[in-house]
Every structure is written in structure tokens, then in C-alpha cells.
């Protein structure tokens, strides 16, 4: 039995496993980073939507006040 070929095969296996798991870890970290960035963008968007909703409510109240002032004049 040739131990050199077994050693080469074992080293190839270890290299392949290390490369595969290394790629999976890097890919996972990148995906988590992108999801985190997306969550931050969604949070910023939700704040804008909430502020817009509040401003629309204030505008409605102001329109009623203007109408009441016009009616009083």
C-alpha cells in the first residue's frame, strides 16, 4: 500500500473541507451584514412614513381651523 497517495488524498480532503466551510462562513457573514443594512433602511423608511402620517393629521387639523376662521370672517 502506498502511504504517499493516502497522504495526498487526506490533504486534498482537508483542503477541500477547509475551503468549503470557509466559503460558507464568509457567505453567511456577508448575508448577515446585508440583512442588517436592509433592516436599518427599513427602520429609516418606517420613521419617514410615521412622520408623514403625523404631518397629514396636523394638516387636516389646520385645514379645519382655516375653514372655521373663514366662516367666522
Residue pairs with C-beta under 8 A, 6 or more apart in sequence:
none
